[in-house]
């Protein structure tokens, strides 16, 4: 899984769209899969880049490149201890600082080029990156406005995000008193992912919803 996940994280650094709260990651072993091979290429490229920085005496760049890798170690090595969502933005924040520094140094290199066309191209790239970042990040503000909007958008983008759907169901049932909506979310988890690690809590919450609706007979079926 190490190389698969490494490749995914670095691909997101370069192309983070679409922005999501939950990213699916399948922990399967396939040494011929494109994801694994791409991860190998990324690992080789990072090693080559680190060697180049070291040979040229560019200690600061080497430091931030290593920084970007060190802060990814928890997500890459401790898969079973980080919960269900191991491919997440929260694990990319620290490494992103190192990546941003190295990428910025690359842009500065081209901005200082003696060739005018190269400098213009670098400026244009900076303007495009800045414009797209502002556009897409600003658009996410409405999604993060409340827990409900965040959960609803996340499961729209990734219907198999069972943990997010579970929290959404709990929110609907406990805070919104929307028992029908809550039950639909829990039942959707059972339908999509019957072997989910927290499926017992899902059944318990379905029973709670029936109990709150006054349907004690149905509640008893799910409690048992």
PyMOL commands that set and color helices and strands:
alter all, ss='L'
color gray80, all
select helices_A, chain A and resi 2-14+34-55+59-70+73-77+79-81+89-111+116-140+147-157+162-174+179-192+199-212+216-223
alter helices_A, ss='H'
color red, helices_A
deselect
rebuild
show_as cartoon
